């Protein structure tokens, strides 16, 4: 089924280019990408010396510098032999193709909301082990690094997003003296759960933004929360109140969470807009 997020994206459209059609393109291939880990050493750091960037002022003291997504897209689609999901989405003028390309190069509004919120409560990140799911540019995770997290693990569906966008953004923002350990994972959430569960990994804070637009994925997300959140850990989910055409949204997700009887869910922050945006806080029931 084709669907649309149905909201303008001022973060990605500066007027110099025409905004792409945000409708997803249906795919007959329901297979999902396997788990993989990407190393920072796979990124050529010399390419970061003369690149087009954008700055996000998430607080008066935290400014994040990120690669401009159009430059990354241009680089990834220039190779005629490339078969990455992003190239297919670009050819079909789509920002998202389910199970192929999950929109990782778009800086969605709620990821900025979550980054700003976290920058205002840095104590909740200091000394913590952090996971960002569906990270894309990685803004919330970058805030965690700047706020003193001991480790930040980034996960995105598409390997090309992690290698060409997330890791470069970490390298651009991580202070030289920073001791935070970063790791990077790609693939479907179900495969992430299977591979990482055997390692006994736990996180004090799990972050995710604009990832609950598809109710069919709620169970995968909750399974990760259940398996990887520490006993006294906290989850922050930033999303729109409703994603028209697909049935997802914060209220729908909160109802799903409550029915599982595993977590408490509250709205901890609201952004008033034409389509309201919210940040949910989840903790384990005791």
ABEGO torsion letter per residue (X at the ends): XBBBAGBBBAAABAGABBBBBABBBBBABABBBBBBBBBAAABBAAAAABBBBBBBBABAABBBBBBBAAAAAAAAAABAABABAAAAAAAAGBABBBGABAGAABBBAAAAAAAAAAAABAAAABGBBBBBBGAEAGAAAAAAAAAGBABBBBBBABAAAAAAAAAAAAAAABBAABABBBBBBBEBAAAAAAAAAAAGBBBABBBBBGAAABAAAAAAAAAAAAAABBAABBBBBBBBABBBGAGBEAAAAAAAAAAAGABBBBBABBBBBABBBBBBBBBBBX
